[in-house]
Amino acid sequence: MNLNNESLRLPPGPKGFFETYNHIKLLKKDLLEFYHKITDYGEIARFRFGNRVAYIITNPEHIRHVLVENNQNYTKSVLYKEVKHVVGNGLLTSEGDFWRRQRKLAQPSFHKQKIIGFAEMMVSENDKMLQEWESGKNPFDVSQEMMKLTFSVVGKTLFGSDISSFSDRVGESLYAGIEGAANRMKSIIKFPLSVPTPANIRFNRAISEMDKIVYSIIAEKKKNPPGGADLLSMLIDARDEETGEGMNELQLKDEIVTFMLAGHETTSTTLTWAFYLLSKYPEVAKKIRSEVIDVLGDRNPSLEDVSKLKYTTMVIEETMRLYPAIWVIQRNSIGWDEFGGYKIPPGTIVSMPQYIVHRDPLYWENPEGFDPERFSEERSKNRPKYSYFPFGGGPRTCIGNIFAMMEATIILSMAVRKFRLDLVPGFKVEKQALLTLRPKFGMMMHRVDQ
């Protein structure tokens, strides 16, 4: 596409110093509100901050174009280099041939047949947690419980190890890491990490602690004979088809940190918001429990039951609509592109906020309401595909989406059958948009026996 600036028609967006400055202040203070305000300019909005230019898009067809139809023209956003400080060059951040090689090596661990064997482990770990709840403190922070549980599941299923002893340290390090990365992504001016500012010291310390934990897990795994069925064993044993070389320690570490983040942070956050929503909508809570009792009775779920728990699945899908764990996807254009009547120059950040699109009244009736049945087959059939994309889309669709949905369905079904969780009266629930969409102060809830 041969274009020059004279032929470039720009999308609407903040103009002038004061209008732009007010949006920059909002970006630093409240990212979700910033996206609400910036998308008021239209389904394609333009925003310049520092030397960066971003196009924020909310039309499902434009999103499909970027993620699917012309995905080869887009790489991960330049802003993701801050995330690389946390997860390294794993599947989340890598590009090109290296990404394709790593994805190919990891894919067998997420095939449906492979995941069948994970269901029993998920049930077992969840059962332990529910037994602890019976005699544990009340009220308690559900977000911390979900973090511990999903971290334990990741350890058993993906790493073949009991890594629960690392849970608190990993949780603290991950939180500090993604908070630091998010703050750096929002900053126009930032010091190199080698400069010992208080923020850099905290950030570097979190990354160092995380690396130390993961290298110890890798070292322990390498003591055992090769040929294990878990992801880490497969990555250790994997060899390049052409060179015969395996992954070095740094590559292994980067992939493991990536799966720790993606495999437990996102699912635990989704489950926390699900319990919060069920406490606000008791009629939905009654309906999900009724389904679980009808399908399972007194027994624990198996993989075959997951597909039968249709309303439970819809509750999870509706939770991810309102509170998508990954709440925005960003890409960087390589060459010129065009959609929506606008030319997109090379080097443009293209931002696709699920949090906004999932609440757009153009595609969702009563968008702020919690209505799981909007995901029934009848009500979903005419909805544009990319009006809902909690796992992304195109070649870089989340590799663990089936794993995550199975895990969330199993955990939620077992919990609602045994307990009702009520939000502590007066407890402040506030969204925190970092790399994931967390409850900023946790989620303190009362446990009531069913």
N, C-alpha and C positions, 0 to 999 in steps of 0.2 A: 504494500500500500504506500504510494508515494504522496505524501502530504506535507504541507508546510503550515506554520502557525497562522497564516492569513486565512486558511480554509478551515481552521479548527473552531467549531462551535462548542462552547463550554457549557456543561450542565450548570444549573443554578446552585448557589451556595452562599455562604457568608461573604459579604463584600465590605471593603473598607477596613480600616484599622480597628475601630471599636467593636464592630460586629464580629470580626474574626477573633479579636482578643477575648470577648465574652465567651465564645465557643471554646477557645483554648483553656480558659479558666474552668469551664464546665467539664471539659475532657479530663482535667487533672483531679477535679473534685468528685465527679459522679459519671462514670463511663456510660451507664445505662441511660441516664437522662440526656447525656450528650447525643447518643444515637437517636433517642426520641426526637430531640430538637433538630438534628441535622437532617433526618428523614422527612421532616415537615416541608423541606424544599422540593421534594418529589421522589419518584422511584429511582432516580439517579441523581445523587447530590455530589458536589465537588467541594473538597475542603483542603486548604493548604496550611500546613504547619511546619515552620522552618523551611528546609529545602525539600520537604516531602509533599507530594500531592496524592490525595486519596479520593477515589470514587466510591461512594457508599451506595450499594444497589439492593433493592428489595423486591423487584419483580421476579417471580419464579422462573420465567423464560430466560431472563438475563442471567440468573444464577445457574441455570442448566447450561447455558452457553459457556460460561467460564469454567464450571466444574467438569462438564462432560464434552460438549460438542467441540470446543476449541481449547481443551485442557492443555494441549501441548504448547500453547503460547503463554502458559502461566507457571511460575514457580511459587514456592512458599514465599510469603511476604518477607521483605528485608527486615521487618520488625521481629521475625522469628529468630534472628541471630541472637537476641537476648535470651530466648528460650533455650538455645543451643548451649548456653553457659550452664544450664541445669541438666539437660538430658543428653548433651553431646550430639553426635551425628547419627542418632538412631532413626527409626522409621518415621517418627513424627517430623523430623527436621531435614533429613537427607534428601538428595535430589538425583535425577538422572540415572545412569547405569548403576551407581552404587546403591541407590534406593531400590531399584528393580532387583538387584542381587539379594539384598537383605530381605526384601518382601518375599522373594521366592524361597529363601531358606526358612523363614518363619511360618509361611502359609500352611504347611502340613499340620502344625499344631492346632490350627483353627478350623480344620475340616470338620464337617458335621459328625462324621463317625468318630473322630478323635474326641470331640466334645462330649459324646455320650458317656465316656468314662469319667468325665469331670463332675457329672450330676451328683453321684453318690458322695463325693468329697464335699461338695457344696452343702448338701443336706446334713452331713455329719458335723461340719464346722458350725453351721447355723443352729443345729440342735444343742451343741455345747453352749452357745451363747444364750439361748432361750432358757436353758437350765440355770445358768448363772443369774439371769434376770429374776428368777423366782425368789431368790434369797438376797439379791443385791440391793443397793441403795435405791431409794425412790423419793423424789424424782431424780432423773439422770439425764445426761447429755446424749441424745440419740445420735448426733453426728459423730461423736467420738466412738460410740459403739459400732456404728456402721463402718467407720474407718478401720477399726481393729478387725472386724469380721471380714471385710473384703480383702484386707491385707493378708489375713490368714489364708483365705481362699486362693489368692494369687500365689502365695508361697507353696501351697500343697499342689495346685494344679499346674502352674506354669514353671515352677522351679523344683518341684518334687521334694521340698524341704519344709520343716516347721520353722518359720522365721518370725513367729509371733513375738519372740523376745526382743526383736528389733522394732516392734510396732510404734512405740512412742517416739523413739529417736528418728525413725523414718518420717513419721507424721510431722514432727517439728521441723525437720530439715526440708521436707517437700514444701511445707507451707511457707517457710522463710525463702526458699528458692523461687517459688512461683510468684510470691509477693514482690520480691526484688526484681524479677524479670518483668513483671507487669509495670512496676514503677519506672523502670528504665525504658520500656516501650512507650510510655506516655511522655517521657521527658524530651524536650527539644535539645537541651544542653545536658550532657552527662559526662562525668569523669571516667577515664579508663579504669578498669577494675584493678589495675596495679596501683592506683592512687588510694592511699589508706583513709578514705572518708569513712565516717561511721556506717553509712549505708553499704559501702563496698566491703567493709570488714564483716558485717553481718551476712551479706550475700556470699562472700568467699568462704566463710566458716560453714555455712549451710551446705554448699556444694562439696567442700572437703569432707564433711561428716557423711554425706550421702555416698560419696565415692568410697570411703573407707568401709562402710557397711557392705556395699555391693561387691567390692573386691574380696571381702572375707567370705561372702556367699559363693562366689566363683571358685575361690581356693578350696573351700570345703567340698564343693561338688566335684572338683577335679581329683580329689582323693579317692573317689569311688570309681569302679570300672566304667568304661564308656558304654554307650548303648541304651541309656535311660530313655523313657518315653516322654519325659517332660520337655518343655521348650528349651530350658537352659542346657540340658544334656544334648539335645539335637543341635543347638547352636555351637556347642563345644566340638561336637563330632563332625559338623558340616565341613565339606571341602569344596572349593571352587572347581567346577567341571573342567576348566582349561588348565589352571595352574596347579591344582591339587592342594592349594594353601587353605588353611583354616583361618578363623577370625583370631586376631590378636586380643590381648587382654583389654585394650582400650575399646575396641569394637564391641566385645562382649559386654563390657560395663555400660556402654551407651545404650545398647538394646535393652538391657535389664532395667536400667533406670527409666527408660521410656515405657516399658510394660508395667513397671511399678506405678508410674503416674497414671497411665491410661487404664490399667487393669483394676486399680482400687480407688483412686481419687474420684473418677467420674461416676462409677456405680454407687459408691457410698454417698456421694452428693445427691444423686437421683433418688435413692432410697430415703434419705433424710427429708427431702422435699415431699416425697410421697406420704410419709407419716404425718408431716405437717398439714398437708392438704386433707388427708383423711380425718384429722382432728377438727378441721374447719367444716367439713361436709359429712356429718354423721350418717346421712342417708346413703352416701356412697360407701362409707365404711361398713354399714350393715349389708349392703348388696355384695360387696367383695367377700365378706366373711361367709355369707350364705352360699356363694358359689364354691368357695374352698371346701366347706363342709359337704356339699353335694358331690363334689368330684373326689375328694380325698377321704372323707369320713375321719377316722382317727389315725390313719396311716400317714407316713411321710411321703412327699411327692417323689415321683421318678421322672425321668426324661419324657416318657410317654404322656405324663399328666400335663406337662407344660403347655402343649397345644390345646388341651381341653380347658385350661384356665383362661378362657377368652376375655372375660370381664377384668380379671386381674391384669392381663396383658394390656388391655385398654387403659386401665388406671395408670400403668407405667408410661404408656405412650402419651397420655394426657399430661402427666407430670413433666415429661421431657418437652412437651410443647410449651408449657408455662415457665418451666425452669430448666432449660437445656443446659446440661453440664458444660459442654463446649458451646458457648453462647454467641461466638462470632468466628467466622473463617475469613482469613485474609490471603490474597494471592498478589503476586507482583507480575505485571505484564512484561513479556520479553520483547515482542514486536508490536506494531500497530494492530489495533482491533477496532471493531465497530459493533455497537448494539444500541437499541433504543434511540437511534437517530444521532448518536454522538460518536466521535472518534476517540479512542482510548490510546494515548501515546505510550511508547515504551517506558518502562520504569515507573508506571503508575501503580499505586497500591489499590487493589480492588477489595473492598470490605463487604462481607455478606453476613449481617447480624441475624442469626437465628432468633434471638430474643425478640427482635422487632418483627420479623416476618411471621413468626409463629403467633403473633398477637395482632396481625393486620386484619381489620374488619372487612377488607375486600375478600378475604378467603375464609374467615372464621366468624361464625355467628356468636354473639356474646363472647368476644375474645378473652375477656378477663375472667370469665366463669370457669369453673372446674366441671367439665362434662365429659366423662370418659367415653360415653356412647357416641360421641362425634367421630370416633374411630371405628365404628361398626362398618361393615362392608357397604351397606346401603348409603350411609351418609358420607363415606369417603370416596365413592367411585368417581365423582365429577370434580374432585379437588385437584388443583395443579400439583404435580409431583413435588416440585421444589418450593411449595409453600410450607413444607415440613421436611427438615433434613437434619435431625439431631446427630446423625452419624456421618455427616458430610455427603459426598457424592462423587461419582466418576471413579477413575482408577485409584484414587486415594481415599475411597470409602473406608471407614474404620475397619481394620482387619479383625477386630474382636467383637463386632456388633452382635453376632449370634451368641457368643459366650456371655456378653453383658446382659442381653435380654433374658437368657436362661437363668443366669445367676439372680437377677433382680426378681424374676417371677418366683423362683424357689424361695428366696429369703422372705419376700413380702407375704406369700401365701402361708408359710409356716408361722410367721409372727402374728398376722391378724386373726388366725384361728385361735391362738392361745391368749393374746393380750389386746386390749384397747389402749392406745397411747393418746393422752390428752395434753395439749400444750399447757404449760404452767401459766396460770392467769397473770397477766401483766408482763410476761416475758417479751422482750423486744426482739422481734424477728426482722432482720435487715439483710438485704442482698449485698454480696460483695463480689464484684465482677473482676476477678483476676484472670488467670488462664482458664479457670473453671468458675462456675457461678455458685459460690458457697453461701451458707448462712453465716454472716459475719461474727455473730456471738455464739455460735453453736445452736442447739435446739433442745432446750430443757423441757422434758415431758414427764407426766405422771403415768405410771404403768398400772393398768386395771385388769385383773383377771377376767377372762371371758367365760 
